Amino acid sequence: MNRILIKCPTTGKMIYTGFSMDPQTFEASPIEEMDPIECPACHQTHRWNKRDARFERDPNE
Ligand SMILES: [Zn+2]
């Protein structure tokens, strides 16, 4: 599994969205607009969609 990250538009930091998924599974999903997340870096709520997603190997694997 991979953790899905997005880039915080305020701080430029990569933040974890709370979702873990394989890139292929994520790409194949019909969801385009994801639920907004509360950002741990700047404490604002960010809207994000599929194109914003970046993947990172789960370090707990
Ligand atoms: Zn942020």
N, CA, C, O and the ligand as a Tripos MOL2 file, in Angstrom:
@<TRIPOS>MOLECULE
protein
  245   243    62     0     0
PROTEIN
NO_CHARGES

@<TRIPOS>ATOM
      1 N           0.8420   -1.2030    0.0000 N.3       1 MET1
      2 CA          0.0000    0.0000    0.0000 C.3       1 MET1
      3 C           0.8730    1.2470    0.0000 C.2       1 MET1
      4 O           2.0050    1.2480    0.4830 O.2       1 MET1
      5 N           0.3060    2.2950   -0.5550 N.am      2 ASN2
      6 CA          0.9840    3.5810   -0.5690 C.3       2 ASN2
      7 C           0.1260    4.6050    0.1540 C.2       2 ASN2
      8 O          -1.1030    4.5690    0.0820 O.2       2 ASN2
      9 N           0.7770    5.5020    0.8390 N.am      3 ARG3
     10 CA          0.0510    6.5990    1.4690 C.3       3 ARG3
     11 C          -0.1290    7.7110    0.4350 C.2       3 ARG3
     12 O           0.7730    7.9990   -0.3500 O.2       3 ARG3
     13 N          -1.3070    8.3250    0.4520 N.am      4 ILE4
     14 CA         -1.5900    9.4020   -0.4870 C.3       4 ILE4
     15 C          -1.3260   10.7400    0.2050 C.2       4 ILE4
     16 O          -1.8740   11.0350    1.2670 O.2       4 ILE4
     17 N          -0.4810   11.5260   -0.4250 N.am      5 LEU5
     18 CA         -0.1160   12.8380    0.0980 C.3       5 LEU5
     19 C          -0.5650   13.9250   -0.8750 C.2       5 LEU5
     20 O          -0.6880   13.6820   -2.0750 O.2       5 LEU5
     21 N          -0.8030   15.1030   -0.3560 N.am      6 ILE6
     22 CA         -0.9590   16.2730   -1.2200 C.3       6 ILE6
     23 C          -0.0320   17.3670   -0.7060 C.2       6 ILE6
     24 O           0.4210   17.3360    0.4380 O.2       6 ILE6
     25 N           0.2380   18.3300   -1.5760 N.am      7 LYS7
     26 CA          1.1020   19.4340   -1.1910 C.3       7 LYS7
     27 C           0.2470   20.5550   -0.6150 C.2       7 LYS7
     28 O          -0.6990   21.0140   -1.2550 O.2       7 LYS7
     29 N           0.5790   20.9890    0.5790 N.am      8 CYS8
     30 CA         -0.1410   22.1030    1.1970 C.3       8 CYS8
     31 C           0.1510   23.3750    0.4030 C.2       8 CYS8
     32 O           1.3140   23.7420    0.2390 O.2       8 CYS8
     33 N          -0.8830   24.0500   -0.0880 N.am      9 PRO9
     34 CA         -0.6470   25.2450   -0.9190 C.3       9 PRO9
     35 C          -0.1270   26.4320   -0.1180 C.2       9 PRO9
     36 O           0.3980   27.3860   -0.6930 O.2       9 PRO9
     37 N          -0.2670   26.3820    1.1970 N.am     10 THR10
     38 CA          0.1780   27.4880    2.0430 C.3      10 THR10
     39 C           1.6380   27.3300    2.4560 C.2      10 THR10
     40 O           2.4180   28.2800    2.3830 O.2      10 THR10
     41 N           2.0030   26.1200    2.8920 N.am     11 THR11
     42 CA          3.3560   25.9130    3.4140 C.3      11 THR11
     43 C           4.2680   25.1760    2.4390 C.2      11 THR11
     44 O           5.4870   25.1790    2.6110 O.2      11 THR11
     45 N           3.6910   24.5450    1.4180 N.am     12 GLY12
     46 CA          4.4810   23.7680    0.4760 C.3      12 GLY12
     47 C           4.8780   22.4040    1.0020 C.2      12 GLY12
     48 O           5.5940   21.6660    0.3260 O.2      12 GLY12
     49 N           4.4210   22.0540    2.2090 N.am     13 LYS13
     50 CA          4.7630   20.7590    2.7800 C.3      13 LYS13
     51 C           3.8610   19.6690    2.2210 C.2      13 LYS13
     52 O           2.7110   19.9180    1.8590 O.2      13 LYS13
     53 N           4.4050   18.4500    2.1580 N.am     14 MET14
     54 CA          3.5950   17.3140    1.7660 C.3      14 MET14
     55 C           2.8430   16.8250    3.0010 C.2      14 MET14
     56 O           3.4450   16.5770    4.0460 O.2      14 MET14
     57 N           1.5360   16.6900    2.8760 N.am     15 ILE15
     58 CA          0.7230   16.2630    4.0140 C.3      15 ILE15
     59 C          -0.0400   14.9920    3.6680 C.2      15 ILE15
     60 O          -0.4660   14.7900    2.5310 O.2      15 ILE15
     61 N          -0.2000   14.1510    4.6660 N.am     16 TYR16
     62 CA         -0.8830   12.8690    4.5040 C.3      16 TYR16
     63 C          -2.3900   13.1010    4.5130 C.2      16 TYR16
     64 O          -2.9110   13.7910    5.3890 O.2      16 TYR16
     65 N          -3.0810   12.5290    3.5430 N.am     17 THR17
     66 CA         -4.5280   12.7530    3.4180 C.3      17 THR17
     67 C          -5.3510   11.8260    4.2960 C.2      17 THR17
     68 O          -6.5510   12.0380    4.4670 O.2      17 THR17
     69 N          -4.7130   10.7910    4.8590 N.am     18 GLY18
     70 CA         -5.4590    9.8030    5.6260 C.3      18 GLY18
     71 C          -5.8580    8.6030    4.7900 C.2      18 GLY18
     72 O          -6.3650    7.6140    5.3190 O.2      18 GLY18
     73 N          -5.6310    8.6850    3.4820 N.am     19 PHE19
     74 CA         -5.9390    7.5660    2.6010 C.3      19 PHE19
     75 C          -4.6780    6.7750    2.2940 C.2      19 PHE19
     76 O          -3.6040    7.3470    2.1070 O.2      19 PHE19
     77 N          -4.8190    5.4570    2.2430 N.am     20 SER20
     78 CA         -3.7400    4.5970    1.7690 C.3      20 SER20
     79 C          -4.2940    3.7310    0.6530 C.2      20 SER20
     80 O          -5.3140    3.0640    0.8220 O.2      20 SER20
     81 N          -3.6310    3.7430   -0.4680 N.am     21 MET21
     82 CA         -4.1430    3.0270   -1.6290 C.3      21 MET21
     83 C          -3.0060    2.8050   -2.6220 C.2      21 MET21
     84 O          -2.0400    3.5660   -2.6630 O.2      21 MET21
     85 N          -3.1400    1.7590   -3.4120 N.am     22 ASP22
     86 CA         -2.2030    1.5880   -4.5070 C.3      22 ASP22
     87 C          -2.5170    2.6090   -5.5930 C.2      22 ASP22
     88 O          -3.6850    2.9150   -5.8350 O.2      22 ASP22
     89 N          -1.4860    3.1410   -6.2510 N.am     23 PRO23
     90 CA         -1.7320    4.1290   -7.3140 C.3      23 PRO23
     91 C          -2.6800    3.6210   -8.3960 C.2      23 PRO23
     92 O          -3.5160    4.3740   -8.8950 O.2      23 PRO23
     93 N          -2.5500    2.3360   -8.7600 N.am     24 GLN24
     94 CA         -3.4180    1.7920   -9.8070 C.3      24 GLN24
     95 C          -4.8690    1.7780   -9.3670 C.2      24 GLN24
     96 O          -5.7650    2.0960  -10.1500 O.2      24 GLN24
     97 N          -5.1040    1.4070   -8.1040 N.am     25 THR25
     98 CA         -6.4620    1.3700   -7.5630 C.3      25 THR25
     99 C          -7.0460    2.7760   -7.5050 C.2      25 THR25
    100 O          -8.2140    2.9950   -7.8280 O.2      25 THR25
    101 N          -6.2240    3.7090   -7.0930 N.am     26 PHE26
    102 CA         -6.6710    5.0930   -6.9780 C.3      26 PHE26
    103 C          -7.0330    5.6530   -8.3580 C.2      26 PHE26
    104 O          -8.0750    6.2850   -8.5280 O.2      26 PHE26
    105 N          -6.1690    5.4140   -9.3270 N.am     27 GLU27
    106 CA         -6.4190    5.9050  -10.6840 C.3      27 GLU27
    107 C          -7.6930    5.3220  -11.2730 C.2      27 GLU27
    108 O          -8.4000    5.9840  -12.0330 O.2      27 GLU27
    109 N          -7.9780    4.0720  -10.9130 N.am     28 ALA28
    110 CA         -9.1300    3.3800  -11.4750 C.3      28 ALA28
    111 C         -10.4330    3.7640  -10.7830 C.2      28 ALA28
    112 O         -11.5140    3.4630  -11.2890 O.2      28 ALA28
    113 N         -10.3420    4.4150   -9.6490 N.am     29 SER29
    114 CA        -11.5620    4.7440   -8.9080 C.3      29 SER29
    115 C         -12.3180    5.8630   -9.6280 C.2      29 SER29
    116 O         -11.7080    6.7300  -10.2540 O.2      29 SER29
    117 N         -13.6400    5.8360   -9.5360 N.am     30 PRO30
    118 CA        -14.4430    6.8510  -10.2420 C.3      30 PRO30
    119 C         -14.4900    8.1980   -9.5350 C.2      30 PRO30
    120 O         -15.0570    9.1610  -10.0520 O.2      30 PRO30
    121 N         -13.8880    8.2590   -8.3440 N.am     31 ILE31
    122 CA        -13.9550    9.5090   -7.5720 C.3      31 ILE31
    123 C         -13.0160   10.5470   -8.1890 C.2      31 ILE31
    124 O         -11.8540   10.2530   -8.4680 O.2      31 ILE31
    125 N         -13.5170   11.7410   -8.3940 N.am     32 GLU32
    126 CA        -12.6650   12.8140   -8.9120 C.3      32 GLU32
    127 C         -12.3860   13.8560   -7.8330 C.2      32 GLU32
    128 O         -11.2470   14.2810   -7.6420 O.2      32 GLU32
    129 N         -13.4280   14.2530   -7.1420 N.am     33 GLU33
    130 CA        -13.2800   15.2800   -6.1110 C.3      33 GLU33
    131 C         -13.2770   14.5900   -4.7590 C.2      33 GLU33
    132 O         -14.2410   13.9090   -4.4100 O.2      33 GLU33
    133 N         -12.2080   14.7550   -3.9950 N.am     34 MET34
    134 CA        -12.0700   14.0680   -2.7170 C.3      34 MET34
    135 C         -12.6140   14.9470   -1.5940 C.2      34 MET34
    136 O         -12.7830   16.1540   -1.7650 O.2      34 MET34
    137 N         -12.8860   14.3320   -0.4460 N.am     35 ASP35
    138 CA        -13.3340   15.1050    0.7050 C.3      35 ASP35
    139 C         -12.2200   16.0570    1.1410 C.2      35 ASP35
    140 O         -11.0510   15.6730    1.1540 O.2      35 ASP35
    141 N         -12.5680   17.2820    1.4930 N.am     36 PRO36
    142 CA        -11.5550   18.2200    1.9870 C.3      36 PRO36
    143 C         -10.8940   17.6770    3.2520 C.2      36 PRO36
    144 O         -11.5280   16.9690    4.0340 O.2      36 PRO36
    145 N          -9.6350   18.0080    3.4470 N.am     37 ILE37
    146 CA         -8.9350   17.5500    4.6470 C.3      37 ILE37
    147 C          -8.4480   18.7420    5.4530 C.2      37 ILE37
    148 O          -8.1630   19.8130    4.9180 O.2      37 ILE37
    149 N          -8.3620   18.5190    6.7640 N.am     38 GLU38
    150 CA         -7.8090   19.5480    7.6330 C.3      38 GLU38
    151 C          -6.3030   19.3680    7.6480 C.2      38 GLU38
    152 O          -5.7930   18.2930    7.9660 O.2      38 GLU38
    153 N          -5.6080   20.4200    7.3030 N.am     39 CYS39
    154 CA         -4.1660   20.3450    7.0940 C.3      39 CYS39
    155 C          -3.4140   20.4240    8.4180 C.2      39 CYS39
    156 O          -3.6220   21.3560    9.1940 O.2      39 CYS39
    157 N          -2.5290   19.4390    8.6830 N.am     40 PRO40
    158 CA         -1.7440   19.4900    9.9190 C.3      40 PRO40
    159 C          -0.6340   20.5440    9.8760 C.2      40 PRO40
    160 O          -0.0770   20.9000   10.9150 O.2      40 PRO40
    161 N          -0.3190   21.0320    8.7020 N.am     41 ALA41
    162 CA          0.7640   22.0060    8.5850 C.3      41 ALA41
    163 C           0.2800   23.4320    8.8290 C.2      41 ALA41
    164 O           0.9500   24.2020    9.5170 O.2      41 ALA41
    165 N          -0.8840   23.7930    8.2690 N.am     42 CYS42
    166 CA         -1.3420   25.1820    8.3940 C.3      42 CYS42
    167 C          -2.7160   25.2850    9.0520 C.2      42 CYS42
    168 O          -3.2130   26.3890    9.2720 O.2      42 CYS42
    169 N          -3.3350   24.1420    9.3690 N.am     43 HIS43
    170 CA         -4.6130   24.0880   10.0840 C.3      43 HIS43
    171 C          -5.7690   24.7230    9.3190 C.2      43 HIS43
    172 O          -6.7660   25.1260    9.9180 O.2      43 HIS43
    173 N          -5.6400   24.8100    8.0270 N.am     44 GLN44
    174 CA         -6.7590   25.1950    7.1840 C.3      44 GLN44
    175 C          -7.3180   23.9380    6.5220 C.2      44 GLN44
    176 O          -6.7170   22.8650    6.5800 O.2      44 GLN44
    177 N          -8.4760   24.0940    5.8960 N.am     45 THR45
    178 CA         -9.0760   22.9680    5.1880 C.3      45 THR45
    179 C          -8.7450   23.0910    3.7060 C.2      45 THR45
    180 O          -8.9780   24.1300    3.0880 O.2      45 THR45
    181 N          -8.2030   22.0220    3.1500 N.am     46 HIS46
    182 CA         -7.8400   22.0400    1.7350 C.3      46 HIS46
    183 C          -8.7280   21.1000    0.9440 C.2      46 HIS46
    184 O          -8.9580   19.9560    1.3360 O.2      46 HIS46
    185 N          -9.2220   21.6010   -0.1710 N.am     47 ARG47
    186 CA         -9.8890   20.7500   -1.1350 C.3      47 ARG47
    187 C          -8.8240   20.1630   -2.0570 C.2      47 ARG47
    188 O          -7.8370   20.8240   -2.3790 O.2      47 ARG47
    189 N          -9.0310   18.9360   -2.4700 N.am     48 TRP48
    190 CA         -8.0370   18.3240   -3.3580 C.3      48 TRP48
    191 C          -8.7430   17.3400   -4.2760 C.2      48 TRP48
    192 O          -9.8590   16.9030   -3.9950 O.2      48 TRP48
    193 N          -8.0990   17.0030   -5.3480 N.am     49 ASN49
    194 CA         -8.6660   16.0280   -6.2680 C.3      49 ASN49
    195 C          -7.5570   15.0950   -6.7340 C.2      49 ASN49
    196 O          -6.4040   15.1980   -6.3150 O.2      49 ASN49
    197 N          -7.9400   14.2030   -7.5950 N.am     50 LYS50
    198 CA         -7.0140   13.1490   -8.0210 C.3      50 LYS50
    199 C          -5.6720   13.6730   -8.5340 C.2      50 LYS50
    200 O          -4.6210   13.0820   -8.2840 O.2      50 LYS50
    201 N          -5.7290   14.7800   -9.2490 N.am     51 ARG51
    202 CA         -4.4910   15.2720   -9.8610 C.3      51 ARG51
    203 C          -3.5070   15.7790   -8.8240 C.2      51 ARG51
    204 O          -2.3150   15.8890   -9.1100 O.2      51 ARG51
    205 N          -3.9820   16.0910   -7.6180 N.am     52 ASP52
    206 CA         -3.0900   16.5840   -6.5680 C.3      52 ASP52
    207 C          -2.3620   15.4650   -5.8310 C.2      52 ASP52
    208 O          -1.4000   15.7210   -5.1060 O.2      52 ASP52
    209 N          -2.8110   14.2400   -6.0110 N.am     53 ALA53
    210 CA         -2.3100   13.1330   -5.1970 C.3      53 ALA53
    211 C          -0.8700   12.7530   -5.5580 C.2      53 ALA53
    212 O          -0.5020   12.6680   -6.7300 O.2      53 ALA53
    213 N          -0.0740   12.5300   -4.5170 N.am     54 ARG54
    214 CA          1.2690   11.9670   -4.6640 C.3      54 ARG54
    215 C           1.3200   10.7330   -3.7720 C.2      54 ARG54
    216 O           0.6220   10.6610   -2.7610 O.2      54 ARG54
    217 N           2.1400    9.7750   -4.1450 N.am     55 PHE55
    218 CA          2.1730    8.5160   -3.4060 C.3      55 PHE55
    219 C           3.5070    8.3250   -2.7110 C.2      55 PHE55
    220 O           4.5600    8.7200   -3.2120 O.2      55 PHE55
    221 N           3.4320    7.7100   -1.5480 N.am     56 GLU56
    222 CA          4.6270    7.4410   -0.7540 C.3      56 GLU56
    223 C           4.4740    6.0500   -0.1610 C.2      56 GLU56
    224 O           3.3900    5.6780    0.2890 O.2      56 GLU56
    225 N           5.5420    5.2910   -0.1590 N.am     57 ARG57
    226 CA          5.4940    3.9610    0.4620 C.3      57 ARG57
    227 C           5.1970    4.0970    1.9450 C.2      57 ARG57
    228 O           5.7750    4.9370    2.6340 O.2      57 ARG57
    229 N           4.2810    3.2530    2.4290 N.am     58 ASP58
    230 CA          3.9680    3.2650    3.8570 C.3      58 ASP58
    231 C           5.1840    2.7890    4.6390 C.2      58 ASP58
    232 O           5.6310    1.6610    4.4340 O.2      58 ASP58
    233 N           5.7360    3.6170    5.5340 N.am     59 PRO59
    234 CA          6.9410    3.2230    6.2640 C.3      59 PRO59
    235 C           6.6920    2.0850    7.2530 C.2      59 PRO59
    236 O           7.6440    1.4750    7.7380 O.2      59 PRO59
    237 N           5.4280    1.7900    7.5570 N.am     60 ASN60
    238 CA          5.1040    0.7200    8.5050 C.3      60 ASN60
    239 C           5.0030   -0.6430    7.8390 C.2      60 ASN60
    240 O           4.7650   -1.6500    8.5070 O.2      60 ASN60
    241 N           5.1840   -0.6770    6.5250 N.am     61 GLU61
    242 CA          5.0650   -1.9450    5.8320 C.3      61 GLU61
    243 C           6.2230   -2.8600    6.1540 C.2      61 GLU61
    244 O           6.2820   -3.9820    5.6500 O.2      61 GLU61
    245 ZN         -2.0990   23.4950    4.5490 Zn       62 ZN62
@<TRIPOS>BOND
     1     1     2 1
     2     2     3 1
     3     3     4 2
     4     3     5 am
     5     5     6 1
     6     6     7 1
     7     7     8 2
     8     7     9 am
     9     9    10 1
    10    10    11 1
    11    11    12 2
    12    11    13 am
    13    13    14 1
    14    14    15 1
    15    15    16 2
    16    15    17 am
    17    17    18 1
    18    18    19 1
    19    19    20 2
    20    19    21 am
    21    21    22 1
    22    22    23 1
    23    23    24 2
    24    23    25 am
    25    25    26 1
    26    26    27 1
    27    27    28 2
    28    27    29 am
    29    29    30 1
    30    30    31 1
    31    31    32 2
    32    31    33 am
    33    33    34 1
    34    34    35 1
    35    35    36 2
    36    35    37 am
    37    37    38 1
    38    38    39 1
    39    39    40 2
    40    39    41 am
    41    41    42 1
    42    42    43 1
    43    43    44 2
    44    43    45 am
    45    45    46 1
    46    46    47 1
    47    47    48 2
    48    47    49 am
    49    49    50 1
    50    50    51 1
    51    51    52 2
    52    51    53 am
    53    53    54 1
    54    54    55 1
    55    55    56 2
    56    55    57 am
    57    57    58 1
    58    58    59 1
    59    59    60 2
    60    59    61 am
    61    61    62 1
    62    62    63 1
    63    63    64 2
    64    63    65 am
    65    65    66 1
    66    66    67 1
    67    67    68 2
    68    67    69 am
    69    69    70 1
    70    70    71 1
    71    71    72 2
    72    71    73 am
    73    73    74 1
    74    74    75 1
    75    75    76 2
    76    75    77 am
    77    77    78 1
    78    78    79 1
    79    79    80 2
    80    79    81 am
    81    81    82 1
    82    82    83 1
    83    83    84 2
    84    83    85 am
    85    85    86 1
    86    86    87 1
    87    87    88 2
    88    87    89 am
    89    89    90 1
    90    90    91 1
    91    91    92 2
    92    91    93 am
    93    93    94 1
    94    94    95 1
    95    95    96 2
    96    95    97 am
    97    97    98 1
    98    98    99 1
    99    99   100 2
   100    99   101 am
   101   101   102 1
   102   102   103 1
   103   103   104 2
   104   103   105 am
   105   105   106 1
   106   106   107 1
   107   107   108 2
   108   107   109 am
   109   109   110 1
   110   110   111 1
   111   111   112 2
   112   111   113 am
   113   113   114 1
   114   114   115 1
   115   115   116 2
   116   115   117 am
   117   117   118 1
   118   118   119 1
   119   119   120 2
   120   119   121 am
   121   121   122 1
   122   122   123 1
   123   123   124 2
   124   123   125 am
   125   125   126 1
   126   126   127 1
   127   127   128 2
   128   127   129 am
   129   129   130 1
   130   130   131 1
   131   131   132 2
   132   131   133 am
   133   133   134 1
   134   134   135 1
   135   135   136 2
   136   135   137 am
   137   137   138 1
   138   138   139 1
   139   139   140 2
   140   139   141 am
   141   141   142 1
   142   142   143 1
   143   143   144 2
   144   143   145 am
   145   145   146 1
   146   146   147 1
   147   147   148 2
   148   147   149 am
   149   149   150 1
   150   150   151 1
   151   151   152 2
   152   151   153 am
   153   153   154 1
   154   154   155 1
   155   155   156 2
   156   155   157 am
   157   157   158 1
   158   158   159 1
   159   159   160 2
   160   159   161 am
   161   161   162 1
   162   162   163 1
   163   163   164 2
   164   163   165 am
   165   165   166 1
   166   166   167 1
   167   167   168 2
   168   167   169 am
   169   169   170 1
   170   170   171 1
   171   171   172 2
   172   171   173 am
   173   173   174 1
   174   174   175 1
   175   175   176 2
   176   175   177 am
   177   177   178 1
   178   178   179 1
   179   179   180 2
   180   179   181 am
   181   181   182 1
   182   182   183 1
   183   183   184 2
   184   183   185 am
   185   185   186 1
   186   186   187 1
   187   187   188 2
   188   187   189 am
   189   189   190 1
   190   190   191 1
   191   191   192 2
   192   191   193 am
   193   193   194 1
   194   194   195 1
   195   195   196 2
   196   195   197 am
   197   197   198 1
   198   198   199 1
   199   199   200 2
   200   199   201 am
   201   201   202 1
   202   202   203 1
   203   203   204 2
   204   203   205 am
   205   205   206 1
   206   206   207 1
   207   207   208 2
   208   207   209 am
   209   209   210 1
   210   210   211 1
   211   211   212 2
   212   211   213 am
   213   213   214 1
   214   214   215 1
   215   215   216 2
   216   215   217 am
   217   217   218 1
   218   218   219 1
   219   219   220 2
   220   219   221 am
   221   221   222 1
   222   222   223 1
   223   223   224 2
   224   223   225 am
   225   225   226 1
   226   226   227 1
   227   227   228 2
   228   227   229 am
   229   229   230 1
   230   230   231 1
   231   231   232 2
   232   231   233 am
   233   233   234 1
   234   234   235 1
   235   235   236 2
   236   235   237 am
   237   237   238 1
   238   238   239 1
   239   239   240 2
   240   239   241 am
   241   241   242 1
   242   242   243 1
   243   243   244 2
@<TRIPOS>SUBSTRUCTURE
     1 MET1         2 RESIDUE 1 A MET
     2 ASN2         6 RESIDUE 1 A ASN
     3 ARG3        10 RESIDUE 1 A ARG
     4 ILE4        14 RESIDUE 1 A ILE
     5 LEU5        18 RESIDUE 1 A LEU
     6 ILE6        22 RESIDUE 1 A ILE
     7 LYS7        26 RESIDUE 1 A LYS
     8 CYS8        30 RESIDUE 1 A CYS
     9 PRO9        34 RESIDUE 1 A PRO
    10 THR10       38 RESIDUE 1 A THR
    11 THR11       42 RESIDUE 1 A THR
    12 GLY12       46 RESIDUE 1 A GLY
    13 LYS13       50 RESIDUE 1 A LYS
    14 MET14       54 RESIDUE 1 A MET
    15 ILE15       58 RESIDUE 1 A ILE
    16 TYR16       62 RESIDUE 1 A TYR
    17 THR17       66 RESIDUE 1 A THR
    18 GLY18       70 RESIDUE 1 A GLY
    19 PHE19       74 RESIDUE 1 A PHE
    20 SER20       78 RESIDUE 1 A SER
    21 MET21       82 RESIDUE 1 A MET
    22 ASP22       86 RESIDUE 1 A ASP
    23 PRO23       90 RESIDUE 1 A PRO
    24 GLN24       94 RESIDUE 1 A GLN
    25 THR25       98 RESIDUE 1 A THR
    26 PHE26      102 RESIDUE 1 A PHE
    27 GLU27      106 RESIDUE 1 A GLU
    28 ALA28      110 RESIDUE 1 A ALA
    29 SER29      114 RESIDUE 1 A SER
    30 PRO30      118 RESIDUE 1 A PRO
    31 ILE31      122 RESIDUE 1 A ILE
    32 GLU32      126 RESIDUE 1 A GLU
    33 GLU33      130 RESIDUE 1 A GLU
    34 MET34      134 RESIDUE 1 A MET
    35 ASP35      138 RESIDUE 1 A ASP
    36 PRO36      142 RESIDUE 1 A PRO
    37 ILE37      146 RESIDUE 1 A ILE
    38 GLU38      150 RESIDUE 1 A GLU
    39 CYS39      154 RESIDUE 1 A CYS
    40 PRO40      158 RESIDUE 1 A PRO
    41 ALA41      162 RESIDUE 1 A ALA
    42 CYS42      166 RESIDUE 1 A CYS
    43 HIS43      170 RESIDUE 1 A HIS
    44 GLN44      174 RESIDUE 1 A GLN
    45 THR45      178 RESIDUE 1 A THR
    46 HIS46      182 RESIDUE 1 A HIS
    47 ARG47      186 RESIDUE 1 A ARG
    48 TRP48      190 RESIDUE 1 A TRP
    49 ASN49      194 RESIDUE 1 A ASN
    50 LYS50      198 RESIDUE 1 A LYS
    51 ARG51      202 RESIDUE 1 A ARG
    52 ASP52      206 RESIDUE 1 A ASP
    53 ALA53      210 RESIDUE 1 A ALA
    54 ARG54      214 RESIDUE 1 A ARG
    55 PHE55      218 RESIDUE 1 A PHE
    56 GLU56      222 RESIDUE 1 A GLU
    57 ARG57      226 RESIDUE 1 A ARG
    58 ASP58      230 RESIDUE 1 A ASP
    59 PRO59      234 RESIDUE 1 A PRO
    60 ASN60      238 RESIDUE 1 A ASN
    61 GLU61      242 RESIDUE 1 A GLU
    62 ZN62       245 GROUP 0 **** ****
